[in-house]
Amino acid sequence: TTSYPAAQHLSGSLTYRESPPMGGPHNVVWQTCWVYAAPLHNEHAVHSLEHGAVWITYRPGLSAADVQRLQTLAGSEGR
């Protein structure tokens, strides 16, 4: 676990200690909670984490069945 100060709204590309990032400075615009097939900008997803979102990531090349399993786990809340 770790903790980060909240509301560190910055613009531009940011560098994070973790991959995927768990918190820290982020863009003022947060990411809409949804299931995305393409990578998200970390800066927007981290802002969503600040507001309580759960961010499920996966490696490129994951099988379609495994991606479907993640989508099922995510459910339809927040979409």
trRosetta pair geometry for C-beta under 8 A, 3 or more apart (Angstrom, degrees):
i j d omega theta_ij theta_ji phi_ij phi_ji
2 22 6.2 105 52 91 113 139
2 23 7.0 -161 95 42 103 121
3 23 7.6 -41 -165 83 28 159
4 8 7.4 -87 158 9 107 131
4 22 7.7 159 -17 103 126 82
4 23 3.7 -174 17 129 139 121
4 24 4.9 -115 -137 -74 151 46
5 8 5.8 89 91 -45 98 113
6 50 5.8 123 -139 -152 88 113
7 50 7.4 136 -56 -171 47 148
8 24 6.8 -61 65 165 140 46
8 25 4.0 -87 122 -105 121 68
8 26 6.6 96 80 19 81 66
9 25 7.7 178 -76 -160 8 76
9 26 6.8 -38 -109 79 51 66
9 27 7.0 21 -153 163 74 21
9 28 4.2 59 -167 -86 124 77
9 47 7.7 53 -106 -107 84 118
10 14 6.4 104 82 -77 129 124
10 25 4.8 17 8 175 126 119
10 26 7.1 131 36 66 82 16
10 27 7.0 -69 75 -91 57 40
10 28 7.9 180 41 -38 18 78
10 43 7.7 -99 76 -147 87 122
11 27 6.6 63 -113 -126 47 79
11 28 7.1 -21 -75 -2 80 102
12 43 8.0 168 90 -89 34 165
13 43 7.1 -134 -129 -35 36 134
14 24 7.4 179 147 115 138 116
14 25 5.5 -157 -140 93 151 106
14 26 7.1 -112 28 -99 158 37
14 27 7.9 -150 -6 -46 123 74
14 42 7.0 -120 67 92 95 111
14 43 5.2 117 20 -89 113 106
16 19 6.8 137 87 -73 110 64
16 20 8.0 17 92 176 152 42
16 21 3.6 -77 -163 -92 164 118
16 24 5.8 166 -120 44 91 149
16 42 6.1 -121 -12 160 136 150
16 46 7.5 -176 -89 -74 138 144
17 21 7.5 97 47 -121 59 84
17 24 7.4 143 11 -57 93 149
18 21 5.2 126 72 -116 88 42
18 22 5.2 28 54 -6 152 94
20 42 6.8 -173 -157 -116 84 103
20 45 7.6 -48 -178 106 126 144
20 55 6.8 -125 125 119 148 127
20 57 4.8 133 -25 -9 145 160
21 24 6.1 -85 -174 29 127 116
21 42 5.2 86 13 -169 124 121
21 45 7.7 134 59 88 101 105
21 46 5.3 -25 100 -84 127 119
22 49 7.3 -175 -178 178 41 163
23 46 6.2 134 -127 -159 28 103
23 49 6.1 -127 -88 109 72 136
23 50 7.2 110 -133 -75 90 78
24 46 6.3 -45 56 -169 73 148
25 43 7.9 -25 120 -130 75 90
25 46 7.8 50 94 112 33 148
26 30 7.9 39 139 -97 131 73
26 42 8.0 -120 -120 131 89 70
26 43 5.1 152 -153 -166 63 61
26 44 7.3 140 -178 -82 104 16
26 46 3.9 -153 -95 91 128 109
26 47 4.2 -179 132 -58 137 78
26 50 6.7 -150 36 -21 148 129
27 30 7.7 170 85 -75 90 38
27 41 7.2 32 -10 117 144 126
27 43 3.9 80 -23 141 100 109
27 44 5.1 -25 51 -76 131 62
27 46 7.9 115 19 57 73 96
27 47 5.8 -80 65 -31 69 134
28 47 7.3 90 -179 -109 8 151
29 44 5.9 -25 99 -119 83 100
29 47 6.9 141 96 59 30 165
30 44 6.0 126 -157 -172 27 72
30 47 3.8 -134 -97 111 81 113
30 48 4.6 128 -174 -67 107 67
30 50 7.6 -123 -101 48 125 102
30 51 6.3 7 -126 5 166 134
30 53 7.9 153 176 -7 125 140
31 40 5.7 24 -119 -164 151 140
31 41 7.6 178 -77 57 115 78
31 44 4.1 103 -56 134 89 102
31 45 4.8 1 2 -84 147 55
31 47 6.9 136 -1 61 73 95
31 48 4.7 -60 50 -34 88 132
31 53 7.7 -135 71 82 95 172
33 48 6.5 145 -69 -157 83 136
33 53 5.4 -160 -88 -129 115 123
33 77 8.0 -32 129 116 140 65
33 78 3.6 -29 102 150 144 117
33 79 6.4 -99 112 -79 84 43
34 78 7.7 -132 -60 122 44 84
34 79 5.2 92 -113 -134 64 78
35 71 5.2 37 -125 -119 154 96
35 74 6.1 144 -80 80 104 156
35 79 7.0 -13 -5 -110 82 122
36 39 7.8 117 121 -108 124 3
36 40 5.9 101 66 -58 161 99
40 44 6.3 -112 169 70 106 107
40 45 4.8 99 111 -50 136 121
41 44 4.8 70 76 10 99 104
41 45 7.0 174 85 -7 50 89
42 45 5.7 -66 -144 44 33 107
42 46 5.9 35 161 -25 72 107
43 46 6.1 -49 -143 31 24 111
43 47 7.1 28 153 -20 55 102
44 47 5.8 -51 -159 29 36 113
44 48 7.0 38 145 -19 64 101
45 48 5.4 -49 -157 31 41 115
45 49 6.8 47 145 -23 66 97
45 53 7.9 -118 -165 93 66 137
45 55 5.3 83 178 -118 114 144
46 49 5.3 -44 -154 28 40 117
46 50 6.9 50 147 -25 63 96
47 50 5.5 -44 -159 23 39 118
47 51 7.1 24 149 -7 64 104
48 51 5.9 -66 -158 43 38 104
48 53 3.8 -22 154 30 98 148
48 55 6.7 114 88 -68 119 108
49 52 7.7 126 -172 -9 33 7
49 53 5.7 -85 -81 62 37 86
49 55 6.0 -53 -72 -13 100 120
53 78 7.0 136 -121 -165 94 159
54 74 8.0 -167 90 -127 111 81
56 70 5.7 173 141 -170 139 112
56 73 7.2 134 -104 93 164 117
56 74 5.9 -123 21 -80 144 108
58 62 4.7 -25 155 -24 126 156
58 66 7.3 161 -154 128 149 110
58 67 6.8 -164 74 -100 161 76
58 70 6.1 -104 -43 -57 138 166
59 62 5.7 124 68 -49 71 96
62 66 4.8 -106 170 87 103 125
62 67 5.5 127 103 -57 112 87
62 70 8.0 30 133 -9 153 136
63 66 4.6 91 60 8 85 102
63 67 7.0 -149 96 -5 44 85
64 67 5.6 -52 -146 37 34 112
64 68 6.3 37 153 -21 65 105
65 68 5.7 -53 -150 36 30 113
65 69 6.5 36 149 -23 63 103
66 69 5.3 -47 -148 31 36 117
66 70 6.7 38 151 -18 64 100
67 70 5.7 -52 -154 35 35 111
67 71 6.5 36 148 -20 65 104
68 71 5.5 -52 -148 35 35 113
68 72 6.4 38 152 -21 65 103
69 72 5.7 -52 -150 34 31 113
69 73 6.5 33 151 -19 63 104
70 73 5.6 -53 -149 36 34 113
70 74 6.3 35 152 -22 66 104
71 74 5.6 -52 -147 34 32 113
72 75 7.4 30 173 -69 35 49
74 77 8.0 -140 157 46 65 80
76 79 5.2 -78 -165 24 61 128
